[in-house]
Amino acid sequence: MSVDVHAHFWTDAYLDKIAALGKTDTAAQRGMGAGDGAELEARLALMDRAGVDLQILSASPQLPHGRDEVAAIDAARYVNHQYAELVARHPGRFLAFASLPLPHLDASAAELERALDDLGMPGVAMTTTIMGQPLVDSPAARCSPSSTAAAPCCTCIRPGTPPARR
């Protein structure tokens, strides 16, 4: 089986939600082939031509991180629900890593539990920085699947924007 573990899926509605959280670089993801509809059909055809059986999707680097806890939770739940629906529509073609509303730890732990237990996601995607702070120095590092999950799962850590030098 050929598996692509670095794949994305972003709808304009989700990108609008994270732009409202303060993300300023969402224009780069719009119309690049990672959306729904015709973009998704073209992706599936490309996967077939390339011999890729399965893609594991993540929203990173466009993760729902933001100071506004309510908006971050809404965006995380939204994208996780979108991913779960896509996986259900195309069984065997996609899996998805959960997105968390960081830096809000209690909300992130609750969303991680929902994503793993209720939505059946195999793990979580994180970036090396959370809102400009290195993950290793962030309280977000304590929000790991091992602390909340009943079953084993994966943590996929992708490069994030380096923190500003001081």
DSSP file with accessible surface (Angstrom, degrees, kcal/mol):
  #  RESIDUE AA STRUCTURE BP1 BP2  ACC     N-H-->O    O-->H-N    N-H-->O    O-->H-N    TCO  KAPPA ALPHA  PHI   PSI    X-CA   Y-CA   Z-CA
    1    1 A M              0   0  175      0, 0.0     2,-0.5     0, 0.0    51,-0.1   0.000 360.0 360.0 360.0 134.0    0.0    0.0    0.0
    2    2 A S        -     0   0   51     49,-0.3    51,-1.8     2,-0.0    52,-1.8  -0.865 360.0-171.3 -99.9 123.1    1.3    3.5   -0.9
    3    3 A V  E     -a   54   0A  61     -2,-0.5     2,-0.7    50,-0.2    52,-0.2  -0.961  16.9-155.5-122.3 128.5    0.5    6.1    1.7
    4    4 A D  E     -a   55   0A  50     50,-2.9    52,-2.9    -2,-0.4     3,-0.2  -0.904  12.4-179.7 -98.4 113.4    1.0    9.9    1.4
    5    5 A V  E     +     0   0A  83     -2,-0.7     2,-0.4    50,-0.2    -1,-0.1   0.377  68.6  66.4 -97.6   4.6    1.3   11.2    4.9
    6    6 A H  E    S+     0   0A 112      2,-0.0     2,-0.3    51,-0.0    -1,-0.2  -0.687  70.7 125.8-126.4  78.3    1.8   14.9    3.9
    7    7 A A  E     -a   57   0A   5     49,-1.2    51,-2.0    -2,-0.4     2,-0.3  -0.955  37.4-155.8-135.6 153.1   -1.5   16.0    2.4
    8    8 A H        -     0   0   28     -2,-0.3     2,-0.3    49,-0.2    51,-0.2  -0.875  10.7-167.4-129.3 160.1   -4.0   18.8    3.1
    9    9 A F        +     0   0    3     49,-0.4     2,-0.4    -2,-0.3    26,-0.2  -0.915  17.4 168.3-147.8 113.9   -7.6   19.6    2.6
   10   10 A W        -     0   0   10     24,-2.7     2,-0.2    -2,-0.3    26,-0.1  -0.978  16.1-160.7-131.8 122.8   -8.8   23.2    3.1
   11   11 A T     >  -     0   0   18     -2,-0.4     4,-2.6    24,-0.2     5,-0.2  -0.640  32.9-115.9 -92.1 158.3  -12.2   24.6    2.2
   12   12 A D  H  > S+     0   0   93     -2,-0.2     4,-2.6     1,-0.2     5,-0.2   0.886 116.5  58.2 -59.6 -36.6  -12.6   28.4    1.8
   13   13 A A  H  > S+     0   0   41      2,-0.2     4,-1.6     1,-0.2    -1,-0.2   0.913 108.9  44.3 -61.4 -40.9  -15.1   28.3    4.7
   14   14 A Y  H  > S+     0   0    0      2,-0.2     4,-2.2     1,-0.2     5,-0.3   0.937 112.0  51.5 -68.8 -44.8  -12.4   26.8    7.0
   15   15 A L  H  X S+     0   0    0     -4,-2.6     4,-2.2     1,-0.2    -2,-0.2   0.878 107.7  54.2 -60.6 -34.7   -9.7   29.2    5.7
   16   16 A D  H  X S+     0   0   90     -4,-2.6     4,-2.0    -5,-0.2    -1,-0.2   0.904 106.7  52.4 -62.4 -40.5  -12.1   32.1    6.5
   17   17 A K  H  X S+     0   0   57     -4,-1.6     4,-0.7     1,-0.2    -2,-0.2   0.912 112.7  42.4 -63.7 -43.0  -12.5   30.8   10.0
   18   18 A I  H  <>S+     0   0    0     -4,-2.2     5,-2.1     2,-0.2     4,-0.3   0.831 109.1  58.2 -78.4 -25.4   -8.7   30.8   10.6
   19   19 A A  H ><5S+     0   0   38     -4,-2.2     3,-1.7    -5,-0.3    -1,-0.2   0.910 103.3  54.4 -63.5 -37.6   -8.2   34.1    8.9
   20   20 A A  H 3<5S+     0   0   87     -4,-2.0    -1,-0.2     1,-0.3    -2,-0.2   0.767 101.3  59.6 -66.0 -22.8  -10.7   35.5   11.5
   21   21 A L  T 3<5S-     0   0   27     -4,-0.7    46,-0.4    -3,-0.2    -1,-0.3   0.519 132.4 -91.9 -80.0  -7.4   -8.3   34.0   14.1
   22   22 A G  T < 5S+     0   0   52     -3,-1.7     2,-0.3     1,-0.3    -3,-0.2   0.415  75.1 147.8 113.3  -0.9   -5.5   36.2   12.8
   23   23 A K      < -     0   0   56     -5,-2.1    -1,-0.3     1,-0.1     3,-0.2  -0.523  22.9-174.3 -67.4 131.1   -3.8   34.0   10.2
   24   24 A T        +     0   0  140     -2,-0.3     3,-0.2     1,-0.1    -1,-0.1   0.415  69.2  63.3-108.3   1.4   -2.6   36.2    7.4
   25   25 A D    >   +     0   0   67      1,-0.1     3,-0.9     2,-0.1     4,-0.3   0.098  60.5 111.1-116.8  25.3   -1.3   33.7    4.9
   26   26 A T  G >>  +     0   0   13      1,-0.2     3,-1.2    -3,-0.2     4,-0.7   0.722  62.3  76.6 -74.7 -17.9   -4.5   31.8    3.9
   27   27 A A  G >4 S+     0   0   76      1,-0.3     3,-0.8    -3,-0.2    -1,-0.2   0.853  86.0  63.5 -60.5 -31.2   -4.5   33.2    0.4
   28   28 A A  G <4 S+     0   0   72     -3,-0.9    -1,-0.3     1,-0.2    -2,-0.2   0.786 103.4  47.8 -64.7 -26.7   -1.7   30.7   -0.5
   29   29 A Q  G X4 S+     0   0   25     -3,-1.2     3,-1.0    -4,-0.3     5,-0.4   0.614  86.8 102.8 -90.7 -13.1   -3.9   27.7    0.1
   30   30 A R  T << S-     0   0   77     -3,-0.8   -19,-0.1    -4,-0.7    -3,-0.0  -0.578  96.7  -3.1 -76.9 127.4   -6.9   28.9   -1.8
   31   31 A G  T 3  S+     0   0   60     -2,-0.4    -1,-0.2     1,-0.1    -2,-0.1   0.656  92.0 122.5  72.8  16.4   -7.4   27.3   -5.2
   32   32 A M  S <  S-     0   0  111     -3,-1.0    -2,-0.1     1,-0.0    -1,-0.1   0.327  92.3 -91.0 -94.0   9.2   -4.2   25.2   -5.0
   33   33 A G  S    S+     0   0   33     -4,-0.1    10,-0.1     3,-0.1    -3,-0.1   0.578 103.8 103.1  97.6   9.0   -5.9   21.8   -5.4
   34   34 A A        +     0   0    8     -5,-0.4   -24,-2.7   -24,-0.1     2,-0.1   0.147  62.8  89.6-109.9  19.5   -6.5   21.1   -1.8
   35   35 A G  S    S-     0   0    6    -26,-0.2   -24,-0.2     1,-0.2     2,-0.1  -0.236  77.2 -89.0-104.3-166.8  -10.2   21.9   -1.7
   36   36 A D  S >  S+     0   0   72      3,-0.2     3,-1.3   -26,-0.1    -1,-0.2  -0.187  85.0  26.8 -92.6-174.4  -13.5   20.2   -2.3
   37   37 A G  T 3> S+     0   0   42      1,-0.3     4,-2.2     2,-0.2     3,-0.3  -0.350 129.6   3.2  65.6-129.8  -15.5   19.6   -5.4
   38   38 A A  H 3> S+     0   0   85      1,-0.2     4,-2.5     2,-0.2    -1,-0.3   0.850 132.7  56.8 -60.9 -35.6  -13.5   19.6   -8.7
   39   39 A E  H <> S+     0   0   59     -3,-1.3     4,-2.0     2,-0.2    -1,-0.2   0.908 108.3  47.2 -62.6 -40.2  -10.3   20.0   -6.7
   40   40 A L  H  > S+     0   0    1     -3,-0.3     4,-2.6     2,-0.2    -2,-0.2   0.918 111.0  50.7 -68.0 -42.0  -11.0   16.8   -4.8
   41   41 A E  H  X S+     0   0  114     -4,-2.2     4,-2.1     1,-0.2    -2,-0.2   0.911 111.2  48.9 -62.2 -40.4  -12.0   14.9   -7.9
   42   42 A A  H  X S+     0   0   61     -4,-2.5     4,-2.5     2,-0.2    -1,-0.2   0.894 109.9  52.7 -65.8 -37.4   -8.7   16.0   -9.6
   43   43 A R  H  X S+     0   0   24     -4,-2.0     4,-2.9     2,-0.2    -2,-0.2   0.931 108.3  49.4 -62.1 -47.2   -6.8   14.9   -6.4
   44   44 A L  H  X S+     0   0   16     -4,-2.6     4,-2.3     1,-0.2    -1,-0.2   0.914 111.7  49.1 -61.3 -40.5   -8.4   11.4   -6.5
   45   45 A A  H  X S+     0   0   43     -4,-2.1     4,-2.6     2,-0.2    -1,-0.2   0.917 111.9  48.7 -64.7 -41.4   -7.5   11.0  -10.1
   46   46 A L  H  X S+     0   0   94     -4,-2.5     4,-2.5     2,-0.2     6,-0.2   0.907 108.9  53.3 -64.9 -41.2   -3.9   12.2   -9.5
   47   47 A M  H  X>S+     0   0    5     -4,-2.9     5,-2.8     1,-0.2     4,-0.7   0.926 110.4  48.1 -58.1 -44.4   -3.7    9.7   -6.5
   48   48 A D  H ><5S+     0   0  102     -4,-2.3     3,-0.8     1,-0.2    -2,-0.2   0.933 112.2  47.8 -62.5 -46.0   -4.8    6.9   -8.9
   49   49 A R  H 3<5S+     0   0  191     -4,-2.6    -1,-0.2     1,-0.2    -2,-0.2   0.859 115.2  45.7 -63.4 -35.6   -2.3    7.9  -11.6
   50   50 A A  H 3<5S-     0   0   69     -4,-2.5    -1,-0.2    -5,-0.2    -2,-0.2   0.510 113.3-116.7 -85.8  -6.2    0.5    8.2   -9.0
   51   51 A G  T <<5 +     0   0   42     -3,-0.8     2,-0.6    -4,-0.7   -49,-0.3   0.751  60.9 152.3  77.2  23.1   -0.4    4.9   -7.4
   52   52 A V      < -     0   0   25     -5,-2.8    -1,-0.3    -6,-0.2   -49,-0.2  -0.798  21.9-177.8 -90.1 118.2   -1.2    6.5   -4.0
   53   53 A D        +     0   0   72    -51,-1.8     2,-0.4    -2,-0.6   -50,-0.2   0.841  65.2  17.9 -81.6 -36.6   -3.7    4.4   -2.2
   54   54 A L  E     -a    3   0A  19    -52,-1.8   -50,-2.9    -7,-0.1     2,-0.4  -0.998  57.2-159.4-143.7 137.7   -4.3    6.5    0.9
   55   55 A Q  E     -ab   4  94A  18     38,-2.5    40,-2.0    -2,-0.4     2,-0.7  -0.968  11.9-148.4-115.0 138.6   -3.6   10.1    2.0
   56   56 A I  E     - b   0  95A  22    -52,-2.9   -49,-1.2    -2,-0.4    40,-0.3  -0.937  26.3-150.6-103.8 115.0   -3.4   11.1    5.6
   57   57 A L  E     +ab   7  96A   0     38,-3.0    40,-3.1    -2,-0.7     2,-0.3  -0.555  20.4 174.2 -89.0 148.9   -4.7   14.7    5.8
   58   58 A S        -     0   0    0    -51,-2.0   -49,-0.4    -2,-0.2     4,-0.1  -0.984  33.1-138.1-146.5 154.1   -3.8   17.5    8.2
   59   59 A A    >   +     0   0    0     -2,-0.3     3,-1.8    38,-0.3   -51,-0.1   0.560  56.0 153.6 -84.6  -9.7   -4.8   21.1    8.3
   60   60 A S  T 3   +     0   0    1      1,-0.3    -2,-0.2     2,-0.1   100,-0.1  -0.340  57.9  25.4 -64.8 142.3   -1.2   22.2    9.2
   61   61 A P  T 3  S+     0   0   53      0, 0.0     2,-1.7     0, 0.0    -1,-0.3  -0.992 123.1  58.7 -86.6   2.6    0.2   24.7    8.8
   62   62 A Q  S <  S+     0   0    0     -3,-1.8    -2,-0.1    -4,-0.1   -44,-0.1  -0.413  77.6 159.2 -89.7  62.6   -3.3   26.3    8.8
   63   63 A L        -     0   0    2     -2,-1.7     2,-2.2     1,-0.1    13,-0.1  -0.530  52.9-106.8 -87.2 154.7   -4.2   25.1   12.3
   64   64 A P        +     0   0    0      0, 0.0     2,-0.4     0, 0.0    12,-0.2  -0.303  63.5 145.8 -81.6  59.4   -6.9   26.7   14.4
   65   65 A H        +     0   0   25     -2,-2.2     2,-0.3    36,-0.1   -42,-0.1  -0.812  16.1 130.2 -96.4 135.8   -4.6   28.5   16.9
   66   66 A G        -     0   0    2     36,-1.5    38,-0.2    -2,-0.4     6,-0.1  -0.958  63.8-111.0-176.2 160.1   -5.7   31.8   18.2
   67   67 A R  S    S+     0   0  200    -46,-0.4     2,-1.0    -2,-0.3     3,-0.1   0.819  97.2  83.7 -69.5 -31.6   -6.2   33.9   21.3
   68   68 A D     >  -     0   0   96      1,-0.2     4,-2.6   -47,-0.2     5,-0.2  -0.625  65.7-166.6 -77.2 102.1  -10.0   33.9   20.9
   69   69 A E  H  > S+     0   0   88     -2,-1.0     4,-2.7     1,-0.2     5,-0.2   0.902  83.0  50.5 -60.9 -43.5  -10.9   30.6   22.6
   70   70 A V  H  > S+     0   0  114      1,-0.2     4,-2.4     2,-0.2    -1,-0.2   0.937 114.0  44.7 -62.5 -44.7  -14.4   30.4   21.3
   71   71 A A  H  > S+     0   0   30      2,-0.2     4,-2.5     1,-0.2    -1,-0.2   0.889 112.9  51.4 -68.2 -37.1  -13.4   31.0   17.7
   72   72 A A  H  X S+     0   0    0     -4,-2.6     4,-2.5     2,-0.2    -2,-0.2   0.922 111.2  47.6 -65.5 -42.5  -10.4   28.6   18.0
   73   73 A I  H  X S+     0   0   52     -4,-2.7     4,-2.8    -5,-0.2     5,-0.3   0.937 111.8  50.7 -63.2 -44.8  -12.7   25.8   19.3
   74   74 A D  H  X S+     0   0   79     -4,-2.4     4,-2.4    -5,-0.2    -2,-0.2   0.932 112.3  46.3 -59.2 -45.7  -15.2   26.5   16.5
   75   75 A A  H  X S+     0   0    0     -4,-2.5     4,-2.6     2,-0.2     5,-0.3   0.910 113.3  49.1 -66.2 -40.7  -12.6   26.3   13.8
   76   76 A A  H  X S+     0   0    0     -4,-2.5     4,-2.5   -12,-0.2    23,-0.3   0.943 113.8  45.0 -64.5 -47.9  -11.0   23.1   15.3
   77   77 A R  H  X S+     0   0  113     -4,-2.8     4,-2.3    -5,-0.2    -1,-0.2   0.906 113.2  53.0 -62.1 -39.2  -14.4   21.4   15.5
   78   78 A Y  H  X S+     0   0   77     -4,-2.4     4,-2.5    -5,-0.3    -2,-0.2   0.950 112.7  41.2 -61.4 -52.8  -15.3   22.6   12.0
   79   79 A V  H  X S+     0   0    0     -4,-2.6     4,-2.6     2,-0.2     5,-0.2   0.903 114.6  51.8 -68.1 -37.0  -12.2   21.3   10.3
   80   80 A N  H  X S+     0   0    0     -4,-2.5     4,-2.4    -5,-0.3    -1,-0.2   0.917 111.3  48.0 -65.1 -38.6  -12.2   18.0   12.3
   81   81 A H  H  X S+     0   0   89     -4,-2.3     4,-2.5    -5,-0.2    -2,-0.2   0.920 110.8  51.2 -66.3 -43.1  -15.8   17.4   11.3
   82   82 A Q  H  X S+     0   0   25     -4,-2.5     4,-2.3     1,-0.2    -2,-0.2   0.920 111.5  47.8 -58.2 -45.0  -15.0   18.2    7.6
   83   83 A Y  H  X S+     0   0    0     -4,-2.6     4,-2.6     1,-0.2    -2,-0.2   0.914 110.2  51.2 -64.5 -42.1  -12.2   15.7    7.7
   84   84 A A  H  X S+     0   0   21     -4,-2.4     4,-2.2     1,-0.2    -1,-0.2   0.907 111.0  49.2 -62.8 -39.8  -14.3   13.0    9.3
   85   85 A E  H  X S+     0   0   94     -4,-2.5     4,-2.3     2,-0.2    -1,-0.2   0.912 110.8  49.7 -64.9 -41.0  -17.0   13.6    6.6
   86   86 A L  H  X S+     0   0    1     -4,-2.3     4,-1.5     2,-0.2    -2,-0.2   0.924 110.4  49.9 -64.3 -43.5  -14.4   13.4    3.8
   87   87 A V  H  < S+     0   0   36     -4,-2.6     3,-0.3     1,-0.2     6,-0.3   0.922 112.3  48.3 -60.2 -42.1  -13.0   10.1    5.3
   88   88 A A  H  < S+     0   0   76     -4,-2.2    -1,-0.2     1,-0.2    -2,-0.2   0.869 110.2  51.4 -67.9 -35.8  -16.5    8.7    5.5
   89   89 A R  H  < S+     0   0  118     -4,-2.3    -1,-0.2     1,-0.3    -2,-0.2   0.759 121.7  32.1 -71.1 -25.6  -17.3    9.8    1.8
   90   90 A H  S >X S-     0   0   37     -4,-1.5     3,-2.1    -3,-0.3     4,-1.0  -0.541  83.2-166.3-132.3  66.1  -14.1    8.1    0.5
   91   91 A P  T 34 S+     0   0  105      0, 0.0    -3,-0.1     0, 0.0     4,-0.1  -0.262  75.7  14.8 -59.3 136.8  -13.4    5.1    2.7
   92   92 A G  T 34 S+     0   0   58      2,-0.4     3,-0.1    -5,-0.1    -4,-0.1   0.302 114.8  76.0  83.7  -9.0  -10.0    3.6    2.3
   93   93 A R  T <4 S+     0   0   53     -3,-2.1   -38,-2.5    -6,-0.3     2,-0.3   0.720  97.2  29.2-102.2 -28.2   -8.7    6.7    0.4
   94   94 A F  E  <  +b   55   0A   1     -4,-1.0    -2,-0.4    -7,-0.3     2,-0.3  -0.986  46.3 174.9-137.1 147.4   -8.2    9.2    3.3
   95   95 A L  E     -b   56   0A  65    -40,-2.0   -38,-3.0    -2,-0.3     2,-0.4  -0.852  24.1-148.3-127.6 170.5   -7.5    9.3    7.0
   96   96 A A  E     -b   57   0A   2     -2,-0.3    27,-0.5   -40,-0.3     2,-0.3  -0.999  10.6-133.8-147.9 141.4   -7.0   12.6    8.9
   97   97 A F        -     0   0   11    -40,-3.1   -38,-0.3    -2,-0.4    27,-0.3  -0.722  37.9-110.2 -86.5 143.0   -5.1   14.0   11.9
   98   98 A A  B     -c  124   0B   0     25,-3.0    27,-2.7    -2,-0.3     2,-0.4  -0.310  21.7-140.4 -70.7 153.6   -7.0   16.1   14.3
   99   99 A S        -     0   0    0    -23,-0.3   -19,-0.1    25,-0.2    27,-0.1  -0.921  16.4-149.3-112.6 143.3   -6.5   19.8   14.7
  100  100 A L        -     0   0    2     25,-0.4     2,-2.0    -2,-0.4     8,-0.1  -0.883  20.0-123.4-118.1 147.0   -6.6   21.4   18.2
  101  101 A P    >   -     0   0    0      0, 0.0     3,-1.5     0, 0.0     7,-0.2  -0.359  55.9-151.4 -83.7  60.7   -7.7   24.9   19.4
  102  102 A L  T 3   +     0   0    1     -2,-2.0   -36,-1.5     1,-0.3    29,-0.1  -0.390  66.3  34.2 -73.9 151.6   -4.3   25.7   20.9
  103  103 A P  T 3  S+     0   0   49      0, 0.0     2,-1.1     0, 0.0    -1,-0.3  -0.916  99.0  90.7 -92.5  19.3   -3.1   27.4   23.1
  104  104 A H    <>  -     0   0   30     -3,-1.5     4,-2.5   -38,-0.2     5,-0.2  -0.633  58.0-171.5 -83.2  98.7   -6.3   26.6   25.0
  105  105 A L  H  > S+     0   0   46     -2,-1.1     4,-2.7     2,-0.2     5,-0.2   0.891  77.7  46.2 -67.1 -46.3   -5.3   23.4   26.9
  106  106 A D  H  > S+     0   0  147      1,-0.2     4,-2.2     2,-0.2    -1,-0.2   0.938 117.1  45.4 -63.5 -43.4   -8.6   22.2   28.4
  107  107 A A  H  > S+     0   0   14      1,-0.2     4,-2.5     2,-0.2    -2,-0.2   0.887 113.0  51.5 -66.0 -37.5  -10.5   22.8   25.1
  108  108 A S  H  X S+     0   0    0     -4,-2.5     4,-2.7    -7,-0.2    -2,-0.2   0.911 108.9  49.8 -66.6 -41.8   -7.7   21.1   23.2
  109  109 A A  H  X S+     0   0   29     -4,-2.7     4,-2.3     2,-0.2    -2,-0.2   0.919 112.5  48.1 -62.7 -41.0   -7.8   18.0   25.4
  110  110 A A  H  X S+     0   0   59     -4,-2.2     4,-2.3    -5,-0.2    -2,-0.2   0.920 113.6  46.6 -66.1 -41.8  -11.6   17.8   24.9
  111  111 A E  H  X S+     0   0    7     -4,-2.5     4,-2.9     2,-0.2    -2,-0.2   0.889 110.8  52.9 -69.7 -35.2  -11.3   18.2   21.1
  112  112 A L  H  X S+     0   0    0     -4,-2.7     4,-2.6     2,-0.2     5,-0.3   0.943 109.7  48.3 -63.9 -44.5   -8.5   15.6   21.0
  113  113 A E  H  X>S+     0   0  102     -4,-2.3     4,-2.9     1,-0.2     5,-0.6   0.933 113.4  47.6 -60.9 -44.4  -10.6   13.1   22.9
  114  114 A R  I  X>S+     0   0   35     -4,-2.3     5,-1.9     1,-0.2     4,-1.9   0.935 112.8  48.9 -61.9 -44.5  -13.6   13.8   20.6
  115  115 A A  I  <5S+     0   0    0     -4,-2.9     6,-2.6     3,-0.2    -2,-0.2   0.911 119.0  37.5 -64.9 -41.5  -11.5   13.5   17.4
  116  116 A L  I  <5S+     0   0   19     -4,-2.6     4,-0.3     4,-0.2    -2,-0.2   0.943 128.4  30.2 -75.6 -47.8   -9.9   10.2   18.5
  117  117 A D  I  <5S+     0   0   81     -4,-2.9    -3,-0.2    -5,-0.3    -2,-0.2   0.898 132.2  26.5 -83.6 -42.6  -12.9    8.6   20.2
  118  118 A D  I  <<S+     0   0  123     -4,-1.9    -3,-0.2    -5,-0.6    -4,-0.1   0.849 129.7  35.9 -92.5 -37.8  -15.9    9.9   18.3
  119  119 A L  S   <S-     0   0   45     -5,-1.9    -3,-0.2    -4,-0.1    -4,-0.1   0.562  98.6-128.8 -95.2 -10.9  -14.5   10.8   14.9
  120  120 A G        +     0   0   56     -6,-0.3    -4,-0.2    -4,-0.3   -24,-0.1   0.735  44.2 165.9  74.2  24.2  -12.0    7.9   14.7
  121  121 A M        -     0   0   13     -6,-2.6    -1,-0.2     1,-0.1   -24,-0.1  -0.480  36.7-139.0 -74.2 145.3   -9.0    9.9   13.8
  122  122 A P        -     0   0   47      0, 0.0    32,-2.3     0, 0.0     2,-0.3   0.524  69.5 -35.3 -83.5  -4.9   -5.6    8.1   14.2
  123  123 A G  E     - d   0 154B   0    -27,-0.5   -25,-3.0    30,-0.3     2,-0.3  -0.974  65.0 -80.8 175.9-163.6   -3.7   11.0   15.7
  124  124 A V  E     -cd  98 155B   0     30,-2.3    32,-3.1   -27,-0.3     2,-0.4  -0.952  24.0-137.3-133.6 145.7   -3.2   14.8   15.9
  125  125 A A  E     + d   0 156B   2    -27,-2.7   -25,-0.4    -2,-0.3     2,-0.3  -0.889  28.3 168.0-103.3 135.7   -1.2   17.3   13.8
  126  126 A M  E     - d   0 157B   8     30,-2.9    32,-2.9    -2,-0.4     2,-0.3  -0.914  24.6-132.3-135.8 164.5    0.9   19.9   15.6
  127  127 A T  E     - d   0 158B   9     -2,-0.3    33,-0.1    30,-0.2    30,-0.0  -0.779  28.9-109.8-114.9 165.7    3.5   22.4   14.4
  128  128 A T  S    S+     0   0   62     30,-1.7     7,-3.2    -2,-0.3     2,-0.4   0.615 105.2  44.3 -71.7 -11.6    6.9   23.2   15.9
  129  129 A T  E     -E  134   0C  13      5,-0.3     2,-0.5     6,-0.1    -2,-0.2  -0.988  66.1-157.5-132.4 144.7    5.6   26.6   17.0
  130  130 A I  E >  S-E  133   0C   3      3,-3.0     3,-1.7    -2,-0.4    10,-0.1  -0.967  82.9 -28.6-120.1 107.1    2.3   27.6   18.6
  131  131 A M  T 3  S-     0   0   69     -2,-0.5    -1,-0.1     1,-0.3   -65,-0.0   0.899 128.6 -44.2  51.4  47.3    1.5   31.2   18.0
  132  132 A G  T 3  S+     0   0   42      1,-0.2    -1,-0.3    29,-0.2    32,-0.2   0.390 117.3 109.8  85.0  -4.2    5.1   32.2   17.8
  133  133 A Q  E <  S-E  130   0C  77     -3,-1.7    -3,-3.0    30,-0.1    -1,-0.2  -0.889  77.1-108.1-106.6 132.2    6.3   30.1   20.8
  134  134 A P  E >>  -E  129   0C  33      0, 0.0     3,-1.3     0, 0.0     4,-0.6  -0.311  25.6-126.6 -55.8 138.2    8.4   27.0   20.3
  135  135 A L  G >4 S+     0   0   19     -7,-3.2     3,-1.4     1,-0.3     6,-0.5   0.889 109.1  58.7 -54.7 -39.8    6.3   23.9   21.0
  136  136 A V  G 34 S+     0   0  127     -8,-0.3    -1,-0.3     1,-0.3    -7,-0.1   0.771 111.5  41.3 -64.7 -24.4    8.9   22.6   23.5
  137  137 A D  G <4 S+     0   0  109     -3,-1.3    -1,-0.3     4,-0.0    -2,-0.2   0.408 100.9  94.3 -98.8   0.1    8.5   25.8   25.5
  138  138 A S  S X< S-     0   0    8     -3,-1.4     3,-1.8    -4,-0.6     4,-0.3  -0.701  77.1-131.9 -98.1 144.0    4.7   25.9   25.2
  139  139 A P  G >  S+     0   0   53      0, 0.0     3,-2.0     0, 0.0     4,-0.3   0.770 103.5  78.1 -58.7 -20.7    2.1   24.5   27.6
  140  140 A A  G >  S+     0   0    1      1,-0.3     3,-1.9     2,-0.2    -4,-0.1   0.791  76.4  71.9 -60.4 -26.1    0.6   23.0   24.4
  141  141 A A  G <  S+     0   0   49     -3,-1.8    -1,-0.3    -6,-0.5    -5,-0.1   0.773  89.7  61.2 -62.1 -22.1    3.3   20.3   24.6
  142  142 A R  G <  S+     0   0  174     -3,-2.0     2,-1.5    -4,-0.3    -1,-0.3   0.631  84.2  82.8 -78.7 -12.2    1.4   18.9   27.5
  143  143 A C    <   +     0   0    8     -3,-1.9    -1,-0.2    -4,-0.3    -3,-0.0  -0.631  66.4 147.5 -91.8  76.9   -1.7   18.3   25.4
  144  144 A S    >>  -     0   0   32     -2,-1.5     3,-1.5     1,-0.1     4,-0.7  -0.830  60.5-118.4-114.5 154.6   -0.5   15.0   23.9
  145  145 A P  H >> S+     0   0    5      0, 0.0     4,-3.3     0, 0.0     3,-1.2   0.858 111.3  64.7 -57.4 -33.4   -2.5   12.0   22.8
  146  146 A S  H 34 S+     0   0  110      1,-0.3    -3,-0.0     2,-0.2     0, 0.0   0.801 102.0  50.2 -63.6 -23.4   -0.7    9.8   25.4
  147  147 A S  H <4 S+     0   0   75     -3,-1.5    -1,-0.3     1,-0.1    -4,-0.0   0.653 127.0  20.1 -88.7 -13.6   -2.3   11.9   28.1
  148  148 A T  H << S+     0   0   38     -3,-1.2     2,-0.3    -4,-0.7    -2,-0.2   0.620  98.1  95.3-126.0 -22.4   -5.9   11.7   26.8
  149  149 A A     <  -     0   0   25     -4,-3.3     4,-0.1    -5,-0.2   -36,-0.1  -0.556  48.9-160.3 -86.3 140.9   -6.3    8.7   24.4
  150  150 A A  S    S+     0   0   98     -2,-0.3    -1,-0.1   -37,-0.1    -4,-0.0   0.791  84.3  42.8 -80.3 -31.2   -7.5    5.3   25.4
  151  151 A A  S    S-     0   0   63      1,-0.1    -2,-0.0    -6,-0.1   -34,-0.0  -0.786 102.4 -87.0-113.2 158.3   -5.9    3.8   22.3
  152  152 A P        +     0   0  134      0, 0.0     2,-0.3     0, 0.0    -1,-0.1  -0.293  53.4 170.9 -61.2 145.9   -2.5    4.4   20.7
  153  153 A C        -     0   0   41     -4,-0.1     2,-0.3   -29,-0.0   -30,-0.3  -0.961  29.1-104.6-151.6 170.7   -2.3    7.2   18.3
  154  154 A C  E     -d  123   0B  60    -32,-2.3   -30,-2.3    -2,-0.3     2,-0.6  -0.742  13.1-152.8-102.2 143.2    0.2    9.3   16.3
  155  155 A T  E     -d  124   0B  58     -2,-0.3     2,-0.7   -32,-0.2   -30,-0.2  -0.977  13.8-162.0-111.3 116.7    1.4   12.8   16.8
  156  156 A C  E     -d  125   0B  23    -32,-3.1   -30,-2.9    -2,-0.6     2,-0.6  -0.892   5.0-166.0-100.6 114.0    2.5   14.3   13.6
  157  157 A I  E     -d  126   0B  94     -2,-0.7   -30,-0.2   -32,-0.2   -32,-0.1  -0.911   7.7-175.2-107.2 120.3    4.7   17.4   14.1
  158  158 A R  E     -d  127   0B  22    -32,-2.9   -30,-1.7    -2,-0.6    -2,-0.0  -0.796  35.6 -87.4-111.3 154.5    5.3   19.6   11.1
  159  159 A P        -     0   0  108      0, 0.0     2,-0.2     0, 0.0    -1,-0.1  -0.304  46.7-168.2 -59.6 139.8    7.5   22.6   10.8
  160  160 A G        -     0   0   18    -33,-0.1   -30,-0.1     1,-0.1  -100,-0.0  -0.667  39.7 -65.1-117.3 177.9    5.9   25.9   11.9
  161  161 A T        -     0   0  105     -2,-0.2   -29,-0.2   -32,-0.2     3,-0.1  -0.497  62.1-112.6 -64.1 125.0    7.0   29.5   11.4
  162  162 A P        -     0   0  103      0, 0.0    -1,-0.1     0, 0.0     3,-0.1  -0.315  35.3-104.7 -60.1 143.4   10.2   30.0   13.5
  163  163 A P        -     0   0   46      0, 0.0   -30,-0.1     0, 0.0     3,-0.1  -0.330  44.4 -91.8 -65.0 152.6    9.7   32.2   16.5
  164  164 A A        -     0   0   89    -32,-0.2     2,-0.2     1,-0.1    -3,-0.0  -0.369  44.1-110.7 -63.7 140.8   11.1   35.7   16.1
  165  165 A R              0   0  247     -3,-0.1    -1,-0.1     1,-0.1     0, 0.0  -0.538 360.0 360.0 -73.3 142.8   14.7   36.1   17.4
  166  166 A R              0   0  268     -2,-0.2    -1,-0.1    -3,-0.1     0, 0.0  -0.626 360.0 360.0-102.2 360.0   15.0   38.1   20.5
